[in-house]
Amino acid sequence: MKEKISVRQICFILIAYNAASKLLLYPTTAASSVGNALIFPALFNLVLQTIIIWSVSFLSSRTDKSFFELLENTFGKITARIIFGFFAAYFLVSAIIPMNEQQLLVHDSFYDTMPSLTIFLPFFIFAVYAGVKSFTNVGRCADIMLPVFVLCAAAFLIMSVGEADFTNLLPVLTQPFTKVAGFSVATLFRFSESAFLLMFMGHYKYKKGDAAKLTVSYAAGGLVVIAIMAAFWSLYGALTPTRSFAISNISVFFPVIGFVGRIDLFLVYAFDLVALFAAVLNIQMCVHCLVKTVGKNYRILYSVCINAVLIAMTFIFNNNYTVLQKIAGDWLWIPALLFAYIIPVLAWTLRRKSK
């Protein structure tokens, strides 16, 4: 079995990368849109995506074939390649927002003044290198990143809970239901890890109980996100929308910081490393889909081309974050709904036995 990855490593991805990708600008965006109801759209989307994660995980117990093999067995190789070509485009588009948020975090948290755009360009050197790596390497990186994530998330919660006033979350759901529901739909693209799990199918050996492990892992990562979002609003209240990044602002009131300085920035650096690996996972998935689509293992060429597109997007949307986020909120929920919700469910209709 080529490109092996273990269930344990996928669980780590569903915990750490799942949460890290949502804890950059999503809390602030939610606070700006729905106020103190910010945890409810996240909770709704988490429950919905957890169900899809379970569906794909349980499908793995019914076949040892990969998703590409299921498509090939049902529709033929040409159609399977075309579908994977669309998935490649989807993962490429999905990489834009995490990449842009990485850029903004680097500029906002690590520099006192706005640095040159060239400061962020080394990201693409890493992204090109990571893009050529197989699922085996992805899993090994997840083994390293989970302890880093657990340490950072626990520290952020410990440093914030003592200073937070959770009554700021009251009264509950005073915002119009249509507003909360609309934001849930607009941010559906942030809860789309089932597309990753679909790609991992057939590359790990399923054992009894693994569907439950994968599902619980994803739910656990999502609950960490909700807990930090709740603490974030409890700290700042109505001022929350003015705070750019939750992870760099959630611990500033910790009493020790007043004596020794911003020691929490070390945690922000470490957490950003996890978010970095979460961002490049989209690039790695895009390369994997292109290998299947073209039928040639020219990974370095695919990775360079993908990152060339992302570099172009970086220059186009530099200092235009608001425009990019508006485009994402208006349109990205559509491909996310198709590739991370509808197709994973329809995968159950694919032929699981050889013709």
C-alpha positions as semicolon CSV with decimal commas, in nm:
position;residue;x (nm);y (nm);z (nm)
1;M;0,000;0,000;0,000
2;K;0,171;0,320;-0,122
3;E;0,159;0,647;0,069
4;K;0,078;0,480;0,398
5;I;-0,062;0,673;0,691
6;S;-0,194;0,536;1,018
7;V;-0,530;0,598;1,182
8;R;-0,346;0,743;1,482
9;Q;-0,180;1,004;1,262
10;I;-0,509;1,095;1,093
11;C;-0,662;1,139;1,439
12;F;-0,379;1,380;1,524
13;I;-0,451;1,575;1,205
14;L;-0,822;1,591;1,288
15;I;-0,740;1,728;1,632
16;A;-0,446;1,963;1,579
17;Y;-0,474;2,081;1,219
18;N;-0,850;2,106;1,247
19;A;-0,828;2,346;1,542
20;A;-0,517;2,536;1,431
21;S;-0,669;2,628;1,096
22;K;-0,973;2,781;1,270
23;L;-0,805;2,977;1,548
24;L;-0,637;3,248;1,343
25;L;-0,896;3,496;1,214
26;Y;-1,215;3,291;1,240
27;P;-1,290;3,395;1,603
28;T;-1,260;3,763;1,516
29;T;-1,469;3,721;1,201
30;A;-1,738;3,542;1,402
31;A;-1,735;3,811;1,671
32;S;-1,772;4,083;1,406
33;S;-2,066;3,907;1,240
34;V;-2,276;3,761;1,523
35;G;-2,143;3,917;1,844
36;N;-2,168;3,711;2,162
37;A;-2,338;3,428;1,967
38;L;-2,005;3,351;1,800
39;I;-1,985;2,996;1,937
40;F;-2,320;2,884;1,794
41;P;-2,237;2,892;1,421
42;A;-1,912;2,711;1,505
43;L;-2,103;2,452;1,708
44;F;-2,357;2,395;1,432
45;N;-2,091;2,355;1,164
46;L;-1,886;2,130;1,392
47;V;-2,180;1,894;1,449
48;L;-2,262;1,885;1,078
49;Q;-1,903;1,817;0,970
50;T;-1,856;1,559;1,247
51;I;-2,144;1,361;1,097
52;I;-1,975;1,369;0,756
53;I;-1,644;1,266;0,913
54;W;-1,819;0,966;1,069
55;S;-1,978;0,880;0,734
56;V;-1,643;0,873;0,551
57;S;-1,476;0,688;0,841
58;F;-1,747;0,425;0,845
59;L;-1,724;0,388;0,468
60;S;-1,359;0,291;0,520
61;S;-1,478;-0,007;0,722
62;R;-1,671;-0,132;0,420
63;T;-1,388;-0,121;0,166
64;D;-1,011;-0,121;0,151
65;K;-1,009;0,076;-0,175
66;S;-0,901;0,437;-0,206
67;F;-1,146;0,701;-0,320
68;F;-0,980;0,708;-0,663
69;E;-1,017;0,329;-0,692
70;L;-1,385;0,353;-0,598
71;L;-1,441;0,614;-0,868
72;E;-1,243;0,411;-1,122
73;N;-1,434;0,096;-1,034
74;T;-1,767;0,275;-1,081
75;F;-1,713;0,520;-1,367
76;G;-1,382;0,421;-1,525
77;K;-1,033;0,572;-1,509
78;I;-1,099;0,877;-1,727
79;T;-1,393;0,996;-1,518
80;A;-1,200;0,928;-1,197
81;R;-0,915;1,145;-1,325
82;I;-1,153;1,425;-1,418
83;I;-1,313;1,420;-1,072
84;F;-0,970;1,428;-0,905
85;G;-0,882;1,722;-1,129
86;F;-1,176;1,911;-0,978
87;F;-1,060;1,809;-0,631
88;A;-0,714;1,948;-0,713
89;A;-0,873;2,282;-0,804
90;Y;-1,077;2,272;-0,484
91;F;-0,771;2,216;-0,263
92;L;-0,584;2,492;-0,447
93;V;-0,865;2,740;-0,377
94;S;-0,889;2,613;-0,017
95;A;-0,521;2,695;0,037
96;I;-0,566;3,068;-0,031
97;I;-0,740;3,173;0,294
98;P;-0,506;2,978;0,530
99;M;-0,207;3,117;0,340
100;N;-0,337;3,473;0,367
101;E;-0,411;3,434;0,738
102;Q;-0,058;3,303;0,791
103;Q;0,075;3,616;0,626
104;L;-0,138;3,842;0,843
105;L;-0,042;3,660;1,164
106;V;0,328;3,693;1,083
107;H;0,288;4,065;1,014
108;D;0,058;4,137;1,309
109;S;0,214;3,931;1,587
110;F;0,584;3,907;1,510
111;Y;0,665;4,262;1,394
112;D;0,608;4,600;1,559
113;T;0,570;4,774;1,224
114;M;0,429;4,647;0,897
115;P;0,713;4,455;0,728
116;S;0,780;4,418;0,360
117;L;0,587;4,153;0,171
118;T;0,916;3,977;0,099
119;I;0,932;3,876;0,467
120;F;0,654;3,626;0,399
121;L;0,795;3,482;0,076
122;P;1,007;3,212;0,254
123;F;0,673;3,049;0,334
124;F;0,659;2,935;-0,027
125;I;1,002;2,771;-0,008
126;F;0,866;2,554;0,271
127;A;0,537;2,504;0,085
128;V;0,714;2,382;-0,231
129;Y;0,922;2,139;-0,027
130;A;0,623;2,014;0,174
131;G;0,410;1,979;-0,139
132;V;0,625;1,698;-0,280
133;K;0,595;1,485;0,033
134;S;0,375;1,176;0,055
135;F;0,105;1,088;0,308
136;T;0,369;0,900;0,506
137;N;0,554;1,225;0,568
138;V;0,227;1,405;0,644
139;G;0,157;1,150;0,916
140;R;0,504;1,182;1,069
141;C;0,466;1,559;1,087
142;A;0,130;1,515;1,260
143;D;0,301;1,297;1,523
144;I;0,527;1,592;1,604
145;M;0,266;1,866;1,583
146;L;0,004;1,716;1,816
147;P;0,209;1,758;2,140
148;V;0,294;2,115;2,034
149;F;-0,074;2,189;1,975
150;V;-0,188;2,034;2,304
151;L;0,071;2,232;2,499
152;C;-0,022;2,562;2,332
153;A;-0,400;2,514;2,351
154;A;-0,384;2,414;2,719
155;A;-0,159;2,711;2,800
156;F;-0,387;2,957;2,618
157;L;-0,692;2,831;2,808
158;I;-0,516;2,831;3,145
159;M;-0,382;3,183;3,091
160;S;-0,722;3,320;2,986
161;V;-0,986;3,143;3,194
162;G;-0,885;3,305;3,521
163;E;-0,928;3,654;3,375
164;A;-1,236;3,585;3,163
165;D;-1,588;3,694;3,253
166;F;-1,814;3,436;3,093
167;T;-2,124;3,641;3,172
168;N;-2,023;3,845;2,868
169;L;-2,166;3,559;2,660
170;L;-2,512;3,639;2,799
171;P;-2,786;3,687;2,696
172;V;-2,781;3,392;2,460
173;L;-2,890;3,415;2,096
174;T;-3,030;3,767;2,096
175;Q;-2,918;3,804;1,734
176;P;-3,169;3,717;1,460
177;F;-3,167;3,351;1,365
178;T;-3,121;3,438;0,998
179;K;-2,802;3,628;1,082
180;V;-2,652;3,338;1,278
181;A;-2,761;3,085;1,014
182;G;-2,624;3,302;0,735
183;F;-2,284;3,322;0,902
184;S;-2,287;2,944;0,951
185;V;-2,338;2,894;0,579
186;A;-2,081;3,159;0,486
187;T;-1,812;2,989;0,699
188;L;-1,893;2,635;0,593
189;F;-1,561;2,625;0,407
190;R;-1,375;2,639;0,740
191;F;-1,527;2,304;0,841
192;S;-1,430;2,086;0,546
193;E;-1,182;1,826;0,678
194;S;-1,390;1,540;0,539
195;A;-1,233;1,617;0,198
196;F;-0,893;1,532;0,349
197;L;-1,030;1,213;0,500
198;L;-1,172;1,116;0,161
199;M;-0,822;1,142;0,014
200;F;-0,677;0,932;0,298
201;M;-0,919;0,647;0,226
202;G;-0,743;0,328;0,123
203;H;-0,409;0,458;0,249
204;Y;-0,461;0,334;0,605
205;K;-0,564;-0,003;0,738
206;Y;-0,902;0,016;0,905
207;K;-0,953;-0,171;1,231
208;K;-1,266;-0,215;1,437
209;G;-1,350;0,103;1,626
210;D;-1,144;0,333;1,405
211;A;-1,453;0,521;1,283
212;A;-1,530;0,619;1,642
213;K;-1,169;0,725;1,702
214;L;-1,164;0,948;1,394
215;T;-1,503;1,101;1,473
216;V;-1,420;1,172;1,837
217;S;-1,084;1,321;1,736
218;Y;-1,248;1,567;1,501
219;A;-1,510;1,662;1,761
220;A;-1,237;1,713;2,023
221;G;-1,045;1,951;1,799
222;G;-1,362;2,145;1,728
223;L;-1,450;2,174;2,097
224;V;-1,107;2,327;2,163
225;V;-1,193;2,591;1,903
226;I;-1,527;2,666;2,068
227;A;-1,368;2,686;2,415
228;I;-1,106;2,937;2,300
229;M;-1,367;3,140;2,112
230;A;-1,582;3,155;2,426
231;A;-1,283;3,265;2,636
232;F;-1,189;3,522;2,372
233;W;-1,527;3,695;2,386
234;S;-1,540;3,663;2,765
235;L;-1,214;3,856;2,790
236;Y;-1,293;4,142;2,554
237;G;-1,672;4,152;2,529
238;A;-1,794;4,403;2,273
239;L;-1,432;4,494;2,192
240;T;-1,360;4,144;2,059
241;P;-1,406;4,241;1,691
242;T;-1,122;4,492;1,732
243;R;-0,876;4,218;1,834
244;S;-0,725;4,068;1,521
245;F;-0,597;3,725;1,635
246;A;-0,740;3,531;1,927
247;I;-0,422;3,335;1,996
248;S;-0,205;3,647;2,027
249;N;-0,456;3,839;2,242
250;I;-0,618;3,577;2,461
251;S;-0,336;3,558;2,716
252;V;-0,230;3,923;2,751
253;F;-0,415;3,965;3,084
254;F;-0,238;3,672;3,248
255;P;-0,084;3,820;3,569
256;V;0,264;3,676;3,511
257;I;0,298;3,869;3,185
258;G;0,286;4,193;3,379
259;F;0,606;4,096;3,559
260;V;0,814;3,912;3,297
261;G;0,678;4,042;2,966
262;R;0,511;3,871;2,669
263;I;0,629;3,517;2,734
264;D;0,307;3,404;2,566
265;L;0,458;3,499;2,230
266;F;0,667;3,183;2,249
267;L;0,337;2,995;2,253
268;V;0,214;3,198;1,956
269;Y;0,528;3,104;1,762
270;A;0,478;2,736;1,843
271;F;0,107;2,747;1,761
272;D;0,179;2,918;1,431
273;L;0,402;2,625;1,340
274;V;0,102;2,391;1,375
275;A;-0,111;2,631;1,169
276;L;0,163;2,635;0,906
277;F;0,149;2,257;0,861
278;A;-0,231;2,276;0,855
279;A;-0,213;2,533;0,574
280;V;0,028;2,335;0,354
281;L;-0,188;2,023;0,390
282;N;-0,413;2,174;0,121
283;I;-0,110;2,202;-0,108
284;Q;-0,010;1,842;-0,037
285;M;-0,362;1,724;-0,117
286;C;-0,365;1,927;-0,438
287;V;-0,038;1,763;-0,548
288;H;-0,178;1,419;-0,464
289;C;-0,487;1,486;-0,677
290;L;-0,275;1,610;-0,969
291;V;-0,065;1,294;-0,955
292;K;-0,385;1,091;-0,992
293;T;-0,528;1,322;-1,257
294;V;-0,225;1,333;-1,484
295;G;-0,105;0,982;-1,407
296;K;0,255;1,101;-1,374
297;N;0,443;1,144;-1,048
298;Y;0,591;1,487;-1,126
299;R;0,541;1,612;-0,770
300;I;0,805;1,884;-0,776
301;L;0,658;2,033;-1,095
302;Y;0,305;2,028;-0,954
303;S;0,418;2,181;-0,625
304;V;0,607;2,462;-0,799
305;C;0,306;2,543;-1,020
306;I;0,064;2,543;-0,728
307;N;0,284;2,773;-0,525
308;A;0,334;3,003;-0,825
309;V;-0,043;3,052;-0,828
310;L;-0,046;3,116;-0,453
311;I;0,239;3,369;-0,483
312;A;0,040;3,552;-0,748
313;M;-0,265;3,555;-0,519
314;T;-0,048;3,690;-0,236
315;F;0,056;3,989;-0,448
316;I;-0,295;4,045;-0,583
317;F;-0,460;4,048;-0,239
318;N;-0,177;4,211;-0,045
319;N;-0,336;4,472;0,184
320;N;-0,677;4,361;0,054
321;Y;-0,768;4,114;0,327
322;T;-1,122;4,248;0,365
323;V;-1,196;4,193;-0,004
324;L;-1,056;3,838;0,009
325;Q;-1,259;3,750;0,318
326;K;-1,576;3,888;0,157
327;I;-1,515;3,678;-0,153
328;A;-1,457;3,373;0,067
329;G;-1,775;3,434;0,266
330;D;-1,983;3,489;-0,046
331;W;-1,857;3,200;-0,259
332;L;-1,631;2,943;-0,091
333;W;-1,919;2,775;0,091
334;I;-2,040;2,645;-0,247
335;P;-1,736;2,429;-0,337
336;A;-1,703;2,330;0,032
337;L;-2,063;2,209;0,032
338;L;-1,998;2,003;-0,280
339;F;-1,654;1,856;-0,206
340;A;-1,669;1,825;0,174
341;Y;-2,037;1,743;0,232
342;I;-2,225;1,616;-0,074
343;I;-1,953;1,408;-0,243
344;P;-1,844;1,231;0,081
345;V;-2,204;1,121;0,133
346;L;-2,246;1,020;-0,233
347;A;-1,928;0,811;-0,201
348;W;-2,149;0,548;-0,037
349;T;-2,313;0,489;-0,377
350;L;-1,982;0,397;-0,544
351;R;-1,913;0,033;-0,639
352;R;-1,705;-0,118;-0,360
353;K;-1,662;-0,458;-0,522
354;S;-1,451;-0,521;-0,829
355;K;-1,642;-0,565;-1,153
